[in-house]
Amino acid sequence: MRVRVTTALGLTAVTVLALPACSTDSNEAKPATSSPTPATQPANVGQNGTPLSSAALEARLLNESDLGTGYTRKPERPSQQDDVTVLGCPALNDLGGDAVTGGSLDFPRQAKVAFTYAGSSDSDVSEELYSDTVAKLSDGTSRIFDAMAGCPEYQVLVGSTVIDITTQQVTAPQLGDERWSQLLTFSTGGQDTVVKQTAIRDGNVLLIISGSSALVDRHLDKALTKATAAR
Protein backbone atom coordinates (compact mmCIF):
# COMPACT_ATOMS: atom_id res chain seq x y z
CA MET A 1 0.00 0.00 0.00
CA ARG A 2 1.33 3.40 -0.97
CA VAL A 3 1.05 6.26 1.49
CA ARG A 4 1.70 9.74 0.18
CA VAL A 5 3.38 11.97 2.70
CA THR A 6 5.03 15.37 2.60
CA THR A 7 8.66 15.93 3.50
CA ALA A 8 7.57 17.14 6.93
CA LEU A 9 7.97 13.53 7.99
CA GLY A 10 9.67 14.34 11.25
CA LEU A 11 12.26 11.74 12.15
CA THR A 12 12.06 9.87 8.85
CA ALA A 13 12.28 12.97 6.70
CA VAL A 14 15.23 14.39 8.62
CA THR A 15 17.34 11.36 7.79
CA VAL A 16 16.03 10.79 4.28
CA LEU A 17 16.50 14.39 3.20
CA ALA A 18 19.95 14.49 4.79
CA LEU A 19 21.03 11.38 2.87
CA PRO A 20 22.91 13.14 0.05
CA ALA A 21 25.07 14.93 2.64
CA CYS A 22 25.99 11.73 4.48
CA SER A 23 28.80 9.43 3.47
CA THR A 24 28.96 5.67 3.76
CA ASP A 25 29.86 4.44 7.23
CA SER A 26 31.69 1.21 6.49
CA ASN A 27 32.31 0.51 10.18
CA GLU A 28 28.63 0.05 10.99
CA ALA A 29 27.14 -3.39 10.58
CA LYS A 30 23.82 -3.90 8.90
CA PRO A 31 21.01 -4.00 11.44
CA ALA A 32 20.73 -7.46 12.89
CA THR A 33 17.58 -9.25 13.92
CA SER A 34 17.08 -8.50 17.58
CA SER A 35 14.40 -7.67 20.08
CA PRO A 36 13.76 -3.92 20.27
CA THR A 37 14.90 -2.15 23.41
CA PRO A 38 11.81 -0.58 24.98
CA ALA A 39 11.92 3.08 25.91
CA THR A 40 11.96 3.72 29.62
CA GLN A 41 8.60 5.10 30.72
CA PRO A 42 8.93 8.27 32.76
CA ALA A 43 7.14 8.79 36.04
CA ASN A 44 6.10 12.32 35.17
CA VAL A 45 4.45 11.86 31.77
CA GLY A 46 1.26 13.45 33.02
CA GLN A 47 2.92 16.60 34.26
CA ASN A 48 2.72 19.77 32.21
CA GLY A 49 5.51 22.32 32.15
CA THR A 50 5.53 25.68 30.39
CA PRO A 51 7.07 25.05 26.95
CA LEU A 52 10.16 26.99 25.97
CA SER A 53 9.97 29.39 23.04
CA SER A 54 11.74 28.72 19.77
CA ALA A 55 14.08 31.62 20.54
CA ALA A 56 14.98 30.05 23.88
CA LEU A 57 15.62 26.71 22.18
CA GLU A 58 17.77 28.38 19.52
CA ALA A 59 20.04 29.76 22.23
CA ARG A 60 20.48 26.23 23.65
CA LEU A 61 21.68 24.62 20.43
CA LEU A 62 25.28 23.51 20.15
CA ASN A 63 27.64 25.83 18.29
CA GLU A 64 31.14 25.54 16.89
CA SER A 65 32.78 26.53 20.17
CA ASP A 66 30.85 23.78 21.98
CA LEU A 67 31.92 21.15 19.47
CA GLY A 68 35.58 22.06 19.12
CA THR A 69 37.83 22.60 16.14
CA GLY A 70 37.00 21.20 12.73
CA TYR A 71 33.24 21.81 12.77
CA THR A 72 31.47 24.08 10.30
CA ARG A 73 27.81 25.02 10.56
CA LYS A 74 25.85 24.00 7.48
CA PRO A 75 23.45 26.51 5.90
CA GLU A 76 19.78 25.79 6.39
CA ARG A 77 18.20 23.80 3.61
CA PRO A 78 15.36 25.48 1.72
CA SER A 79 11.91 24.14 2.50
CA GLN A 80 11.19 20.97 0.57
CA GLN A 81 7.82 20.70 -1.13
CA ASP A 82 8.32 17.39 -2.91
CA ASP A 83 6.15 14.49 -1.89
CA VAL A 84 7.64 11.38 -0.33
CA THR A 85 6.04 7.95 -0.69
CA VAL A 86 6.46 5.31 2.03
CA LEU A 87 6.20 1.71 0.85
CA GLY A 88 5.84 -1.45 2.92
CA CYS A 89 5.45 0.02 6.39
CA PRO A 90 1.95 -0.63 7.80
CA ALA A 91 2.96 0.78 11.18
CA LEU A 92 3.76 4.17 9.69
CA ASN A 93 0.71 3.91 7.47
CA ASP A 94 -1.54 3.31 10.49
CA LEU A 95 -0.44 6.61 12.00
CA GLY A 96 -1.94 8.39 9.02
CA GLY A 97 -1.76 12.12 8.55
CA ASP A 98 -1.33 12.79 12.27
CA ALA A 99 2.22 11.46 12.36
CA VAL A 100 3.27 10.39 8.89
CA THR A 101 2.79 13.95 7.63
CA GLY A 102 4.79 15.30 10.54
CA GLY A 103 2.04 15.98 13.09
CA SER A 104 3.65 14.10 15.95
CA LEU A 105 6.93 15.99 15.68
CA ASP A 106 5.51 19.17 14.25
CA PHE A 107 5.81 20.91 17.59
CA PRO A 108 5.53 24.68 17.04
CA ARG A 109 8.46 25.44 19.37
CA GLN A 110 11.60 24.09 17.74
CA ALA A 111 15.16 24.87 16.70
CA LYS A 112 17.60 22.97 14.49
CA VAL A 113 21.25 23.08 13.47
CA ALA A 114 23.61 20.87 11.44
CA PHE A 115 27.40 20.70 11.21
CA THR A 116 30.03 19.16 8.97
CA TYR A 117 33.14 17.77 10.65
CA ALA A 118 36.32 18.05 8.61
CA GLY A 119 38.21 15.43 10.59
CA SER A 120 36.19 12.39 9.55
CA SER A 121 34.68 10.82 6.47
CA ASP A 122 31.52 10.38 8.56
CA SER A 123 31.19 14.10 8.58
CA ASP A 124 27.68 15.23 9.51
CA VAL A 125 25.91 15.69 12.81
CA SER A 126 22.63 17.51 13.37
CA GLU A 127 20.70 18.61 16.44
CA GLU A 128 17.00 19.30 16.89
CA LEU A 129 15.31 20.76 19.96
CA TYR A 130 11.57 20.73 20.60
CA SER A 131 9.50 21.92 23.52
CA ASP A 132 5.88 21.24 24.44
CA THR A 133 4.01 19.73 27.34
CA VAL A 134 5.59 16.57 28.69
CA ALA A 135 2.61 14.47 27.63
CA LYS A 136 2.68 15.70 24.02
CA LEU A 137 6.44 15.23 23.66
CA SER A 138 6.31 11.74 25.13
CA ASP A 139 3.34 10.55 23.10
CA GLY A 140 4.42 12.03 19.79
CA THR A 141 7.98 10.76 19.93
CA SER A 142 7.02 7.32 21.21
CA ARG A 143 4.53 6.77 18.41
CA ILE A 144 7.07 7.64 15.70
CA PHE A 145 9.87 5.50 17.12
CA ASP A 146 7.52 2.59 17.84
CA ALA A 147 6.15 2.73 14.31
CA MET A 148 9.61 2.73 12.77
CA ALA A 149 10.68 -0.12 15.06
CA GLY A 150 7.71 -2.06 13.74
CA CYS A 151 9.13 -1.76 10.22
CA PRO A 152 12.61 -3.31 10.19
CA GLU A 153 12.60 -2.97 6.40
CA TYR A 154 10.68 -0.57 4.16
CA GLN A 155 11.19 1.79 1.24
CA VAL A 156 10.87 5.51 0.69
CA LEU A 157 10.35 6.98 -2.76
CA VAL A 158 11.79 10.52 -3.01
CA GLY A 159 11.02 11.85 -6.46
CA SER A 160 12.29 9.10 -8.77
CA THR A 161 14.79 7.73 -6.23
CA VAL A 162 13.93 4.57 -4.30
CA ILE A 163 15.67 4.27 -0.92
CA ASP A 164 15.68 0.96 0.94
CA ILE A 165 15.63 1.52 4.70
CA THR A 166 16.35 -0.91 7.51
CA THR A 167 15.95 0.05 11.17
CA GLN A 168 17.33 -1.38 14.37
CA GLN A 169 16.56 -0.14 17.85
CA VAL A 170 19.64 0.15 20.07
CA THR A 171 20.07 0.90 23.74
CA ALA A 172 20.10 4.60 24.53
CA PRO A 173 22.19 6.01 27.38
CA GLN A 174 20.43 6.48 30.69
CA LEU A 175 19.84 10.20 30.32
CA GLY A 176 16.78 12.36 30.87
CA ASP A 177 13.32 11.06 31.66
CA GLU A 178 12.74 9.11 28.46
CA ARG A 179 15.00 8.02 25.65
CA TRP A 180 15.02 6.33 22.24
CA SER A 181 17.81 5.32 19.87
CA GLN A 182 18.04 3.57 16.53
CA LEU A 183 20.28 2.85 13.58
CA LEU A 184 18.90 3.48 10.12
CA THR A 185 20.62 2.05 7.07
CA PHE A 186 19.78 3.76 3.77
CA SER A 187 20.60 1.84 0.61
CA THR A 188 20.39 3.42 -2.83
CA GLY A 189 22.48 3.24 -5.99
CA GLY A 190 24.64 0.50 -4.51
CA GLN A 191 25.68 2.69 -1.57
CA ASP A 192 24.81 2.13 2.08
CA THR A 193 24.64 4.97 4.59
CA VAL A 194 24.17 4.37 8.30
CA VAL A 195 22.69 7.11 10.48
CA LYS A 196 22.33 6.91 14.23
CA GLN A 197 19.48 8.80 15.80
CA THR A 198 19.15 9.31 19.55
CA ALA A 199 16.32 11.21 21.20
CA ILE A 200 16.24 12.25 24.86
CA ARG A 201 13.23 13.82 26.56
CA ASP A 202 14.11 15.73 29.71
CA GLY A 203 11.03 17.40 31.16
CA ASN A 204 9.43 19.55 28.50
CA VAL A 205 12.46 19.55 26.18
CA LEU A 206 13.11 16.93 23.49
CA LEU A 207 16.62 16.61 22.05
CA ILE A 208 17.36 14.64 18.87
CA ILE A 209 20.93 14.08 17.67
CA SER A 210 21.46 12.45 14.26
CA GLY A 211 24.56 11.53 12.30
CA SER A 212 27.38 9.03 12.42
CA SER A 213 27.42 6.87 15.54
CA ALA A 214 30.74 8.28 16.72
CA LEU A 215 29.65 11.91 16.50
CA VAL A 216 26.23 11.28 18.03
CA ASP A 217 27.77 9.50 21.00
CA ARG A 218 30.49 12.13 21.38
CA HIS A 219 28.20 15.14 21.57
CA LEU A 220 25.01 13.79 23.17
CA ASP A 221 25.91 14.62 26.78
CA LYS A 222 26.99 18.19 26.10
CA ALA A 223 23.96 18.80 23.89
CA LEU A 224 21.59 17.64 26.62
CA THR A 225 23.40 19.65 29.29
CA LYS A 226 23.13 22.83 27.24
CA ALA A 227 19.55 22.15 26.15
CA THR A 228 18.28 21.72 29.71
CA ALA A 229 20.40 24.33 31.50
CA ALA A 230 18.70 27.07 33.56
CA ARG A 231 15.25 25.82 32.70
N, C-alpha and C positions, 0 to 999 in steps of 0.2 A: 504494500500500500504506500502510495506516495503522499507525503505531507508537505505542503508548500509553506515555507516559513521565511520571514525576513531575516536580514543579517543582524538584527537585534536579538540574536539567539542567546545572549548571556554567555555562560561558560563555554558552550560549544562554539559559538561564533568567535569568541576571543581567540581561541586556538586555531580555528580553521582560517580565519582571516589573517592571522599572523604567520601562517605556514610559509609563504614565500620568503619571509625574513629569517626563518629558522634554518639551520644547517643540520645535516644528518648527525645523529649522536650514535656513533658506532659502538660505544661502550655500554649502551643500554640493551638489555635483552628484550626480546619480544615478550609481551605480557603472557604469563603462564596461567594455566587453569588453577584457580585457587579460590577459597571461600573469601568473600568480601569481608573487610574489617569494618564492623559497624561503628558508626559515629557515636561518641559518648553523648548521652543525653544530659543536658544541663539541668540543674535543680531550679533555675530561675527563669525558665522559658516563659512563664506567665507574667513576669514582671515587665513593666513598661518604663523605659527611660526616655528623656527628651532627646530626640535625634539631633546629631550634629549637622550643621549646615555644610553645603558643598565647599564653601570658602574655608571653613574650619578643617575639613578633610584635606583640602588641597595643601594646607600648611603642614599637614602631618605626613605627606608623602616623602619617600626617600628622595634625596638629591645626590648630586655627584660627590659632594663632600662626605656624605654618609657612607657611600659605597667605596670610596677610595680611588686611587689613580686607575686610569685606563677605561673609565666609563663615560660614555657620551649619551646625552639625552636624545631620544629620537623625536622628530617632529610628529605632531598628531596627524593621524591619518584622516583624510576627508571622509565625511559620512558616506557609508555604502548603501546604495539603494537596490542593489541586485538581489533577486530572490535566491534562496538556498533551498534545496530539496533534500529531505532526510529520507533515506530508504532503509527498510529492514530493521526498524527500531520501534516496536509496538509500545514500549514503555514511554518513550518520548512522544509518540503519537497520542497516547492516552492523556497526556497533560494538555493537549490541545493548545488553543491560542493563549491561554493563561500563562503558560511557561515556555512553550516551544517558540512563541513569538517574542519572548523576552520578558513577559510579565513578572515572573518570579524574581528576576534579578534587575528589573527595571525600577530600582529604587530611585526616587527623585533626587536624593542627596548622595552624590558620588563624586569621586575624583580618580583620575588614572594617570599613569606615567609609564614609559618604557625606555629601556636603556640598551645600548650595544656595548659589549665588553671587548676591548681590543686584544686582550691577552688569552683568548680561547677561541677555538673554532666553534664552540657551542656558545654563541655570542650574545644571545638576547635574554633579557629578564624584564618582566613587566609587573606592575603593582596596581591593584584596584582597591579602593576603599569605598565602602557603603555604610550608610547609617539609617536606621529606622527603629521601630520598636523591636524589642527582643523577640517577641513572638513572630513578627513578620520576617525578620532576618532568618530565624531558625527554620521556619516552615518553608520559605522560598528556597533557601539553599539546600535543605535536606531533600526536597522533592526533585531538584535538578540532579544532584549527585546520585540519589537512589535510582532515578530513571536511567542515567548513563551507566550505572553499575549493572542494571538489568539488561544492558545491551553490550555484551563483550565484543561483538562485531557488528558493524553497520556501515553504511555508506552515506556520504554527503555529496550532492551534486552542486557545484558552484559554477554557474555559467555552463560551459561545456566540459568542465573538468570534474572527473569522478575521483573522489578521495575515499579510500578504504580506511576505516578507523577501528582500532581495537582499544579497549579500555581495561584497566586493571586497578582495582582499589589497593592502596598500600597503607601501611600504618602511619598516621600523622603523629607528630610530636605532641606530648602532653602539655599543650599550651591553651590558654583561654578557657572558655566555658564549653565550647563545642568545636570540633574540628573534623575536616575531611581531607583526603589526599588521594590522588590517582595519577597513573601514567597513561598517556594517550599516545598511541603510535599511528601516525598518518602515513599512508602509503599511496604514492601517485607517481606515474612516470618512471617506475623502477627505483624510486628513492624512498627511503624510510626516514621519518623524522619523529623523534620521541620528545614529548613535552611533559614535564611534571607540573601538576597544579595542586597547590595546597591552600586550603581556606581555613581561617581561624575566626570564630566569632567570640569576641570578648565584650560582654555586655551588649550595648547597642551599636557596636562597630564591627563590621565584617571586613576582614583583610583577605585578599586573594593574591598569591604570588604565582606566576607562571614563567616557565622557561626551562632551561636545562636543569637536570637534577642537582648538579653541583652548585649552580648559582642560586637556585631556590633554597636549598638547605643552608647555604652560606649566609643569606640575607634575611631569612625568615624572622629570627629573633629580634634583630634590630628594627625591622619593619614594624613588628607588633609593638615593641617598646615605644617607638615614636608615635604610632597610630593611636595608642591608648594613653599617652601621657597627659597629665593635667586635665583629665576629663571631668 
